Amino acid sequence: MAATQVPEFEHPKKAFGWAARDPSGHLSPFHFSRRETGDKDVAFKVLYCGICHSDLHMVKNEWGFSIYPMVPGHEVVGVVTQVGSKVQKYKIGDRVGVGCLVQSCRTCQDCNDNLENYCSSYTLTYGAKSSDGTITYGGYSDSMVVDEHFVVRIPNELPLDAAAPLLCAGITVYSPLRYFGLDKPGLHVGVVGLGGLGHMAIKFAKAFGAKVTVISTSPNKKQEAMQHLGADSFLISRDQDQMQAAKETLDGIIDTVSAVHSLVPLIGLLKSHGKLVMVGAPEKPLELPIIPLLMGRKLIAGSGIGGLKETQEMIDFAAEHNVKPDIEVIPIDYVNEAMERLIKADVKYRFVIDIGNTLKQSS
């Protein structure tokens, strides 16, 4: 079977990146291969790739389904180098990006509704079995070949390095703000957690015209949230007086926290008909209190990334409204240190690897 071959010889096109070989998560140089550019494929040179917190979980097999060797990276941007004969949307030289998905069934109801992210048989950009049986490899690499349907165009107004994290962190918060109607001027939106996702939720909510309150366990993040990111107010979630004073003031909350935490205080902040939307992924189940939901017809929901149509819409909105993540650009040989810093939440707010200038075969 192709999947058991040496990765360097599975496909015709030589490729190079950095990979984890085991659950230690340590990344090092790795030779592999990409498929030939098919009729509907777009091949592109990778210039930047964001480091998502899920990359950390995946390289260490913390979710239990990792496949090694693993080239992470699903916030990938670059420039088109080749297009297939039936490609209609892109040409050589275009600025493009790829997010979390590279395939879906294209026939189910979700796919027909432009919700490929909820297709039951989608293929992740890395660490998954492709339709040909080989393993998908992500953006910590020099090149990618992807069906044009799963490629988005990066507007010229967006710097490529800043565009990369929008393909996961950006769409993950943009989609629920839009779907749950929290994108209207004058609404009051809460954001729980101030990291890669949280800081983007603030920026998009403000761009929609909403008032934003950040809810955090860390008092030392108040100045950053309000003065730098533009939040209107800040609540320390452990301060019962502050939380009580803010009861029933929020139309909706985007909860980005992936650690186990109590939902009761957050539900208390919602107005009647308010919506608490979970986009973080705690490793253990959270306790779900029902009575506070009944007392005001409140809603708890989940949301995961977005479909390709909405991802393009988000990128275009970000370009138009100058919504950009705060990033720290790093060379590829710093990636293991970056992962260690990510564990400690020591980044404001997203690492982006400068693939184009620092990924060298001699690494």
Protein Blocks (a to p, Z undefined) as FASTA:
>chain_A
ZZlmcfklmpmbdcdddddfbfnopacddddddddddfkbccdddfbdcddfklmmmmno
pnopaccdddehjddcdddfbdcfkbckbcehiacdddfbfbdehlamklmnopaklpck
bccfbhpacfkopacddfkbfbdcddfklpccddfklcfklmmmmmmmmmmmmmmmmmno
pabghiacddehjafklmmmmmmmmmnopacddddfblklmmmmmmmnopabdcdfklmk
lmmmmgokbfbdcdfbfbdcdfklmmmmpcghiacddfbdcfbdcdddfklmmnoopacd
ddehjdfklmmmmmmmmmmnopacddddddfklmmmmmmmmmnopacfbdcddfklmmcf
kZZ
